Amino acid sequence: MTLMPAVSSWLQTTRSRLTLLFGGTAVLAGLAIGLVADQVLTRHLTELSGQSLVSASQPIALALAQGMQEREREIALLSYLPMLTRDDGYAPQLQAHLEQIRQSYPFYSWIGVTDAQGVVQVSTGNLLRGQNVSQRPWFSAGQQGPYVGDAHDAVLLDKLLRAPGSPVPLRFMDYASPVRGQDSVLKGVVSAHVNWAWVQDIIRRATPQSPMTGGLEVLLVNKDGVINTAGAVEQARAALPILPSQGTFQVMSWGDDPKETYLTAVVPVRAQTVTDLGWMLVTRQPLEMALAPINRLHTLLALLLGLMAALLVALAYWAARRFSQPVERLAEAARQVQASGQVAALDFEMDTVEFQHLRSALQNMTQGLIDGKAALEQANAELEHRVIERTQALQQSEQRYLSILEDQTEIICRFDANNRMTFVNDAFCRLFHLRREDVLGRVWSPIVYPDDLPLVTQKLAAIHPRNPVVVIENRVVSGDGSIRWCQFSNRALFDDSGQLVEWQSVGRDITERRQLEAELAQASEQFQDLYDHAPCGYYALDRQGKYVHLNLLTLQWLGLPREEVIGKLGPADFFDDEGKALFTACFPVFLQTGKIGPLEFNLCGRGGVQRRVSVSSTAILNAQGDYVMSRSIMYDVSELHAARQQLHTLNLEQQAMLDNDLIGIAKVKDRVIVWRNPALERIFGYAPGTLQGRTTEEMYVDQEDFLAFGRDAYAVLASGQHYR
């Protein structure tokens, strides 16, 4: 009973309240830091565990992808063997060769070769020989090219290959490739069935084994769902939960119990095969096993937090004591003062001259008016004298003007609003074989060629005071009856009210010019036709690499109208990324050197057509040596490029056939080995490089066999035949 009042009294002191304030704040801060640290460590460990799952899955996915690629490549190379492609059927030794291949890889269950109708001709163990397999998917797909089939039940081979008493049906993966004769005609299909056990073997060998991987499960998912160890669909794809993105991980629930959470990672199986099976490798681990180390960390963290809380409370009490001591001494002193009664205590002138300025201004203005009047009288006298002089000069100028008009080669005439002639010069009279006195004061106009009359009428009707001049080129009939081309500059003279007063027409004979223009236009059309319909593209580029000229064929290749290209686009806008980089690197060099090419680019037209083009250019310079434009030519080399690519591919395929590991091949000169592939040395048990430069005698049991082969073989080979 005495404890509670003492505690209540102590809680009312400054020391206790400071202790509770500092200690409580420190303990709460410590707990918050501990919880945040726990969350951060848990999230970090989850991240590490997830990355570990992804890293553990990648070698498995890589091994599966490499396995599929190797089997596809083996079957594809097998289809090119001479014993398959020969014209007279399949070689007799093909059966033994297939058996050797099957034994070389333990998961090959069956290898066989069909004819073009799907009947098995040769197979390992003679299984299915003579049976028609044309309805099997691998045969249908294998006729078109290399094929990889996903896991499926062994329809025909299950009862022949399943171990006696085994309840588990066999499931295979199919690999197939077309067999073509030397004339490239389909002879059949070579196929191999690989036991599904190869997948589980890779997963078992590649899955890491350590205490950190307890409860780890590796699932293979294809387009149908989860594939179990027997190769059957264990769980449909639609029944699976939403999986993380490929290459990532996520904590997620599996099954109906939301508390059954797993750390799940997804890695794609990227096999570079013709057929994409869409495999994914799903690796999952129970979250409690993945985060087992964090539980031990929780215990240690709790102990550390308890110890830290005790230390913080002690530090808070010490700090509160230091803060409260002065207050406690002051309170004690106050009580003593109260008991004893003893207390101790407190940082203008101006002048104006406006009328004088006004008087001076009036005097100056009056003097200016007097001087101005005298100057004006003198100017009037001078002006009258100048008028007399100008009148005389004008009369002289009029005489000179008339002389100039008469001496002009242009035809000049004037007529009033009623078309009565008021003036004609000598050139006008000469052209139309007229006399001046016969036309002046009379209505007359040049005889316009009938086909040009509508144009002349239309042009003259458009004249008005704001547009009084019109230039017309038309044909007229001259005085001797010939047709001449003339250019007339017709000016209408209007009065102030806008009424037509007079016409003035100045014309010149342009017949020769029009003939030259016609010839030039014809030549230009011919050159333009050659330019536009040449079997190659012509174009010109400005300094910025934009088109300024291009022929019709180039426009057809680009797939755009001319107005959308000129000055707006350049070759780089139609090249692929590799071509753009090459153009960006070479165009500055071309501007400096003035010549480049031939260079090849992939030209992609706006219509989607792509062609390989070869481009060569030279620069056109002005008189100062500055760049004006390019002179570029472009050829379509798509077929040549495709032929080069095909030749390169054939060379690679031939090299792959020569370097295969199944058939020994050697090139012999004077019975000395000058070239051999690695398979020859492996088959005969020689170390790599041993047979190079050595005689073939070493490969025979005795010299008699060596000499006998020489007698038999070289006589046949010398006649140009094959020896077997």
Secondary structure by P-SEA (a helix, b strand, c coil): caaaaaaaaaaacaaaaaaaaaaaaaaaaaaaaaaaaaaaaaaaaaaaaaaaaaaaaaaaaaaaaaaaaaaaaaaaaaaaccccccccccccaaaaaaaaaaaaccccccccccccccccccccccccccccccccaaaaaaaacbbbbccccccccccccccccccbbbbbbbbbbbbbcccccccbbbbbbbbcaaaaaaaaaaccccccccbbbbbbbcccccccccccccccccccccccccccccccccccccccccbbbbbbbccccccccbbbbbbbccccccaaaaaaaaaaaaaaaaaaaaaaaaaaaaaaaaaaaaaaaaaaaaaaaaacccccccccccccaaaaaaaaaaaaaaaaaaaaaaaaaaaaaaaaaaaaaaaaaaaaaaaaaaaaaaaccbbbbccccccccccccaaaaaaacccccccccbbbbccccccaaaaaaaaaaaccccccbbbbbbccccccbbbbbbbbbbbbbbcccccccbbbbbbbbaaaaaaaaaaaaaaaaaaaaaaaaccccccccccccccccccaaaaaaaccccccccccccccccccaaaaaaaaacaaaaaaacccccccccccccccbbbbbbbbbbbbbcccccccccbbbbbbaaaaaaaaaaaaaaaaaaaaaaacccbbbbbbcccccccccaaaaaaaccccccccccccccccccaaaaaaaaaccaaaaaaccccc
